[in-house]
């Protein structure tokens, strides 16, 4: 069973307001991110802050179980580690960020497919740059469950770079997150020109 972990416990400090429940053509960024992930996994779990009731309601509506992370202030790593520990029966995890709403469902499905074929780590690549979501096999569960800090599983990926299955794709959304209000204006295919040079915004 592949479990999707949607990391949604950030405080949007750079954005200035709760970005995950803003509107993108009437749909919250977190919900857009959730739909892409949900299409690829057998079980869908979102990790949020205990006080984020509005977000919890929207993600439940998108078919996600909710895990509240009391240590969310410890960074993305704390959310990821908790999600892995709480879903220990999984055969693998597909990890996505709730502030990356431009990822195509078929990209997430391609990553999950490689996990099901036995890959240890899987990631999509756009113009040579690694993006999200990233898949991890059950064998890495103990290491994922011990992650701390705000860089998530980056150190783990680097330590096992020889195990990474790279999936080249044309989905520029794997590189783009929501950092500023103007990022919400690019819901259409215009996003491709924004990320075509591989730069984060």
N, C-alpha and C positions, 0 to 999 in steps of 0.2 A: 504494500500500500504506500503510494507516494503522497506525502502530506505537503500542502502548500502553506508556507509561513509568510504572512503579510506583516511586515514590520511597520507599525503605525503608532509608535509611542513617543515620537518626537514632539517638541514644543514649538516648532515653527519660529524660533527666535529670529532668524535672518529674514523671514517673510514678514513678520510683524503682527500677524493675526493667525487664527487657526486655519491654515491653508488646506488641510485635508478635507474640510467640509465646505469649502468655497464652491462656486458654481462654474462648471465648464459646460456651457450650453444646457444648463439645468441639471447636470449630473456632477456630483462631487468627485474631485480627483481620486480620493481613496476608493470610491466605488468603481471608477473606471479601471484603476489598478487591480482591484479585486476581481473584476469580471475576467480580465485577461488571465489571471492566475487560476481562477476557479475552473476555467475550461480545460486545464491541463492536469489536474490532480484528482486523487480519489477522496481526499479529505482536505478541507480548507479551514485554516486557523489564523486569526488576526491577533496580534499582540498589541495592546493599547495601554494607556495610562488609566488607573482606576477611576479618575474623575472625568474621563472623556465620554460622557453618556450619549451625547449626540452622535459621535462617531460610532460608538458601539451599536446604536440602533440602526444606523445606515448599513453597517457591515453585516449585521445579523440578517438584514433584509436582502443582502447579496449572497446569502447562503454560507456565511462564515460562523464558526464557533469563536467565542471571545475568551482570550486569556488576558487578565490584567497583570501588568508588571509593576510591582511596587518599587522596583529598583530602576525604573526607566531613566532616572537622572544619571545613571551610570553609563549611558550611551547605548548605541545600537547593539553592541555586543551583549549587554545584559538581556535585551529583549530576545535576541536570537538564541542565546543559551537557554533561557527559560522555555521558549517555544519548543526547542529540541527535547529538553528534559521532560516536558509535559506530554510529548507525543512519542514516547520511547518505543512504541510498537511499530513504528513506521519502517519501511524498507529503504526509504530515502526521503529527502526533503528538497523542495523547490522553494528557494528563498527570494522574496521580492520586497521592494520598498513601496509603501503606499503613496509616496510622492512622485512616482514615475508612471503617470497615466497614459503615456503614449506607446507603451509596449504592445505589440500586436499579439492576440491570443495564439496565433500559429507559431510565434517565436517561443512562447512558453511551452507549447505542446511539443515542439522539436527538442527542447532541453529535457523535458520529462521523458520523451521517448528514448533518449540515450541512457537515462538513468535506468529505465526498465530493461535495457539491453545489457546492463551490468557495468556501466561507467562509474567511476569513483567520484569524479568532479566533472561537471559539464557547464560550459558557459557559451553564450552567443558572442560573436565578434562582428563589429561593423567597422570597415576600413582598418582592420588590424587592431582595433581597440576592444578590450573586453567590456561587456556590459552586463545587464541583468535581464531576467532572473538567473541565479546560479543554482545548479543542482548538486546535492551531496548524497553519497550513499551511506547506508547504515553503518558501515565500517568506521566512519568518521564521527559517529554520534558522540562518543565520549569526549573527543576534542572539541566538537561544536558546543557541547553542553558545559564546557569550562571556559568559554570565551568571555573576555571582559573588554571594556574600553569602547571607543567610538568608531573604530575602524572595522567592526564586524569581523568577518571571516577572512579579511585580506591576508593576514599573516599565515593563516592555514593554507590558503590557496597558493601563496608564494612558496611555502615549505613543500608543497606537493605539486609543483608546477608540471612535473613530468607525468602526472596522472590526469591532467586536465584534457578533456575532450573538447576541442574548439569547434563551434558551429558557425561558419561564416554566414552572414545574413544581410539583407538589404533594409533591415528595420532600424532606422536611426533612433527610434524611441528607446532603444536599450541603453542609450547614453544620457538621456535627458530627464532631469528631475525638475520639480517646481521650486524655484528659489525666490522668485519675485512675482508680484501681481501680473506683470505683463506676460509672464510665461503661460498664464491661463488663456490668453487670447489666441494661441496657436493650436487649435483643436483639429484642424484639417491637415491635408497633406503638406501644407506649408512648413510643417515641422521638419521635413526632410532636408530643406535647404538650410535650416538653422543648425543641424547637427552633421551636415555632410562633411565638414572639415574635421569632425571628431572632437570639437571643443565643447567643454561644458560651459553652461551659461550661469 
